Amino acid sequence: MGIDSKGRGLLIVLSGPSGAGKGTVCSALRTHAPELVYSVSATTRKPREGEVDGVNYFFKSKKEFEGMIEEGELLEWAQYVNNYYGTPRRFVEEQLDAGRDVLLEIEVQGAKQVKERFPEGIFIFLLPPSLDELASRIRGRGTETEEAVVNRLKAAAKELREVEHYDYAVLNDRVEAACDRVRSILIAEHCRKDRLFQEQPDWLEGM
């Protein structure tokens, strides 16, 4: 029978405090790791010009979304400005069953929900080089008042303590280096003997 080196895909959950560079790293991974599938969220907000259902979001009515919540069809969900946002479990499971790795970029609170519902995921916490650098990045956006920046930094300091609940911590000192670290984690996880033998217990047959 032998070993199928591909097997089932992995769900990689990447999160961290605001300003850690989650979006930047994920955008870079689209170039450096094109084999990754990016999780598509569901939302009740109206599509913006150019957005495509199933590509940018799964657009749902409020009734449809609330039905998904009741049926346990979401790995995580939240409500912002009268609209729901969440991660459909079916899409993720279909990709994983097809042997594709799925990347989910999400905030710390959402990652907690995912871990409760999908503990076999790989949870990666993105770290800024320092709190000073984090403050510099947030201020560099130039979109918030100093009071708002201070509040974000307080929230970030609290979120940083959540790193203990993650499998890996990746330093985002340089985007390319952070991407390499994430890819190294994926390679290592696919080589775990317990994962390989669990998925293919009869691999010795025919050898």
Contacts in CASP RR format, 6 or more apart in sequence:
PFRMAT RR
TARGET T0000
AUTHOR 0000-0000-0000
METHOD contacts of the structure
MODEL  1
MGIDSKGRGLLIVLSGPSGAGKGTVCSALRTHAPELVYSVSATTRKPREG
EVDGVNYFFKSKKEFEGMIEEGELLEWAQYVNNYYGTPRRFVEEQLDAGR
DVLLEIEVQGAKQVKERFPEGIFIFLLPPSLDELASRIRGRGTETEEAVV
NRLKAAAKELREVEHYDYAVLNDRVEAACDRVRSILIAEHCRKDRLFQEQ
PDWLEGM
1 200 0 8 1.000
1 202 0 8 1.000
1 203 0 8 1.000
1 204 0 8 1.000
1 205 0 8 1.000
1 206 0 8 1.000
1 207 0 8 1.000
2 200 0 8 1.000
2 203 0 8 1.000
2 204 0 8 1.000
2 205 0 8 1.000
2 206 0 8 1.000
2 207 0 8 1.000
3 196 0 8 1.000
3 200 0 8 1.000
3 203 0 8 1.000
4 200 0 8 1.000
5 190 0 8 1.000
6 99 0 8 1.000
7 99 0 8 1.000
7 199 0 8 1.000
7 200 0 8 1.000
8 96 0 8 1.000
8 97 0 8 1.000
8 99 0 8 1.000
8 199 0 8 1.000
9 95 0 8 1.000
9 96 0 8 1.000
9 98 0 8 1.000
9 99 0 8 1.000
9 100 0 8 1.000
9 101 0 8 1.000
9 102 0 8 1.000
10 96 0 8 1.000
10 101 0 8 1.000
10 102 0 8 1.000
10 121 0 8 1.000
10 122 0 8 1.000
10 186 0 8 1.000
10 189 0 8 1.000
10 190 0 8 1.000
11 92 0 8 1.000
11 96 0 8 1.000
11 101 0 8 1.000
11 102 0 8 1.000
11 104 0 8 1.000
11 114 0 8 1.000
11 118 0 8 1.000
11 120 0 8 1.000
11 121 0 8 1.000
11 122 0 8 1.000
12 36 0 8 1.000
12 101 0 8 1.000
12 102 0 8 1.000
12 103 0 8 1.000
12 104 0 8 1.000
12 121 0 8 1.000
12 122 0 8 1.000
12 124 0 8 1.000
12 182 0 8 1.000
12 185 0 8 1.000
12 186 0 8 1.000
13 104 0 8 1.000
13 106 0 8 1.000
13 111 0 8 1.000
13 114 0 8 1.000
13 115 0 8 1.000
13 121 0 8 1.000
13 122 0 8 1.000
13 123 0 8 1.000
13 124 0 8 1.000
14 22 0 8 1.000
14 25 0 8 1.000
14 26 0 8 1.000
14 103 0 8 1.000
14 104 0 8 1.000
14 105 0 8 1.000
14 106 0 8 1.000
14 124 0 8 1.000
14 126 0 8 1.000
14 182 0 8 1.000
15 22 0 8 1.000
15 105 0 8 1.000
15 106 0 8 1.000
15 107 0 8 1.000
15 108 0 8 1.000
15 110 0 8 1.000
15 111 0 8 1.000
15 123 0 8 1.000
15 124 0 8 1.000
15 125 0 8 1.000
15 126 0 8 1.000
15 166 0 8 1.000
16 22 0 8 1.000
16 107 0 8 1.000
16 108 0 8 1.000
16 125 0 8 1.000
16 126 0 8 1.000
16 127 0 8 1.000
16 159 0 8 1.000
16 160 0 8 1.000
16 162 0 8 1.000
17 108 0 8 1.000
17 128 0 8 1.000
17 134 0 8 1.000
17 155 0 8 1.000
17 156 0 8 1.000
17 157 0 8 1.000
17 159 0 8 1.000
17 160 0 8 1.000
18 138 0 8 1.000
18 152 0 8 1.000
18 155 0 8 1.000
18 156 0 8 1.000
18 159 0 8 1.000
19 128 0 8 1.000
19 134 0 8 1.000
19 137 0 8 1.000
19 138 0 8 1.000
19 152 0 8 1.000
19 156 0 8 1.000
20 126 0 8 1.000
20 127 0 8 1.000
20 128 0 8 1.000
20 134 0 8 1.000
20 156 0 8 1.000
20 172 0 8 1.000
21 126 0 8 1.000
21 128 0 8 1.000
21 137 0 8 1.000
21 172 0 8 1.000
22 105 0 8 1.000
22 126 0 8 1.000
23 105 0 8 1.000
24 172 0 8 1.000
24 175 0 8 1.000
25 126 0 8 1.000
25 172 0 8 1.000
25 175 0 8 1.000
25 178 0 8 1.000
25 179 0 8 1.000
25 182 0 8 1.000
26 38 0 8 1.000
26 103 0 8 1.000
26 105 0 8 1.000
28 175 0 8 1.000
28 176 0 8 1.000
28 178 0 8 1.000
28 179 0 8 1.000
29 36 0 8 1.000
29 103 0 8 1.000
29 179 0 8 1.000
29 182 0 8 1.000
29 183 0 8 1.000
30 36 0 8 1.000
30 38 0 8 1.000
32 176 0 8 1.000
32 179 0 8 1.000
32 180 0 8 1.000
32 183 0 8 1.000
33 179 0 8 1.000
33 182 0 8 1.000
33 183 0 8 1.000
33 186 0 8 1.000
35 100 0 8 1.000
35 101 0 8 1.000
36 100 0 8 1.000
36 101 0 8 1.000
36 102 0 8 1.000
36 103 0 8 1.000
37 95 0 8 1.000
37 100 0 8 1.000
37 101 0 8 1.000
37 102 0 8 1.000
37 103 0 8 1.000
38 102 0 8 1.000
38 103 0 8 1.000
38 105 0 8 1.000
39 87 0 8 1.000
39 91 0 8 1.000
39 92 0 8 1.000
39 102 0 8 1.000
39 103 0 8 1.000
39 104 0 8 1.000
39 105 0 8 1.000
40 54 0 8 1.000
40 55 0 8 1.000
40 56 0 8 1.000
40 57 0 8 1.000
40 58 0 8 1.000
40 88 0 8 1.000
40 91 0 8 1.000
41 57 0 8 1.000
41 58 0 8 1.000
41 85 0 8 1.000
41 86 0 8 1.000
41 87 0 8 1.000
41 88 0 8 1.000
42 57 0 8 1.000
42 58 0 8 1.000
42 59 0 8 1.000
42 60 0 8 1.000
42 65 0 8 1.000
42 68 0 8 1.000
42 74 0 8 1.000
42 84 0 8 1.000
42 85 0 8 1.000
42 86 0 8 1.000
42 87 0 8 1.000
42 88 0 8 1.000
43 57 0 8 1.000
43 58 0 8 1.000
43 59 0 8 1.000
43 60 0 8 1.000
43 65 0 8 1.000
43 83 0 8 1.000
43 84 0 8 1.000
43 85 0 8 1.000
43 86 0 8 1.000
44 59 0 8 1.000
44 60 0 8 1.000
44 61 0 8 1.000
44 62 0 8 1.000
44 65 0 8 1.000
44 83 0 8 1.000
44 84 0 8 1.000
45 57 0 8 1.000
45 59 0 8 1.000
45 83 0 8 1.000
45 85 0 8 1.000
46 59 0 8 1.000
47 53 0 8 1.000
47 56 0 8 1.000
47 57 0 8 1.000
47 59 0 8 1.000
50 56 0 8 1.000
51 57 0 8 1.000
53 59 0 8 1.000
58 88 0 8 1.000
58 91 0 8 1.000
60 68 0 8 1.000
60 84 0 8 1.000
62 84 0 8 1.000
65 77 0 8 1.000
65 84 0 8 1.000
66 84 0 8 1.000
67 73 0 8 1.000
68 74 0 8 1.000
68 77 0 8 1.000
68 88 0 8 1.000
69 77 0 8 1.000
69 84 0 8 1.000
72 89 0 8 1.000
73 88 0 8 1.000
73 89 0 8 1.000
73 90 0 8 1.000
74 86 0 8 1.000
74 87 0 8 1.000
74 88 0 8 1.000
74 89 0 8 1.000
75 86 0 8 1.000
75 87 0 8 1.000
75 88 0 8 1.000
75 89 0 8 1.000
75 92 0 8 1.000
75 104 0 8 1.000
75 113 0 8 1.000
75 114 0 8 1.000
75 117 0 8 1.000
75 118 0 8 1.000
76 86 0 8 1.000
76 87 0 8 1.000
76 106 0 8 1.000
76 110 0 8 1.000
76 111 0 8 1.000
76 113 0 8 1.000
76 114 0 8 1.000
76 117 0 8 1.000
77 84 0 8 1.000
77 85 0 8 1.000
77 86 0 8 1.000
77 87 0 8 1.000
77 113 0 8 1.000
78 84 0 8 1.000
78 85 0 8 1.000
78 86 0 8 1.000
78 109 0 8 1.000
78 110 0 8 1.000
79 85 0 8 1.000
87 104 0 8 1.000
87 106 0 8 1.000
87 114 0 8 1.000
89 117 0 8 1.000
89 118 0 8 1.000
92 102 0 8 1.000
92 104 0 8 1.000
92 118 0 8 1.000
95 102 0 8 1.000
96 102 0 8 1.000
101 186 0 8 1.000
104 114 0 8 1.000
106 114 0 8 1.000
108 159 0 8 1.000
108 162 0 8 1.000
111 123 0 8 1.000
111 166 0 8 1.000
112 162 0 8 1.000
112 165 0 8 1.000
114 121 0 8 1.000
114 123 0 8 1.000
115 121 0 8 1.000
115 123 0 8 1.000
115 165 0 8 1.000
122 167 0 8 1.000
122 168 0 8 1.000
122 185 0 8 1.000
122 186 0 8 1.000
122 189 0 8 1.000
123 165 0 8 1.000
123 166 0 8 1.000
123 167 0 8 1.000
123 168 0 8 1.000
124 166 0 8 1.000
124 167 0 8 1.000
124 168 0 8 1.000
124 169 0 8 1.000
124 170 0 8 1.000
124 182 0 8 1.000
124 185 0 8 1.000
125 162 0 8 1.000
125 163 0 8 1.000
125 166 0 8 1.000
125 168 0 8 1.000
125 169 0 8 1.000
125 170 0 8 1.000
126 170 0 8 1.000
126 172 0 8 1.000
126 178 0 8 1.000
127 160 0 8 1.000
127 163 0 8 1.000
127 169 0 8 1.000
127 170 0 8 1.000
127 171 0 8 1.000
127 172 0 8 1.000
128 134 0 8 1.000
128 137 0 8 1.000
128 172 0 8 1.000
129 171 0 8 1.000
129 172 0 8 1.000
129 173 0 8 1.000
131 153 0 8 1.000
131 156 0 8 1.000
131 157 0 8 1.000
134 153 0 8 1.000
134 156 0 8 1.000
135 149 0 8 1.000
135 153 0 8 1.000
138 144 0 8 1.000
138 149 0 8 1.000
138 152 0 8 1.000
138 153 0 8 1.000
139 149 0 8 1.000
144 152 0 8 1.000
163 169 0 8 1.000
168 185 0 8 1.000
170 178 0 8 1.000
170 181 0 8 1.000
170 182 0 8 1.000
170 185 0 8 1.000
171 177 0 8 1.000
171 178 0 8 1.000
171 181 0 8 1.000
172 178 0 8 1.000
189 195 0 8 1.000
196 203 0 8 1.000
197 203 0 8 1.000
END
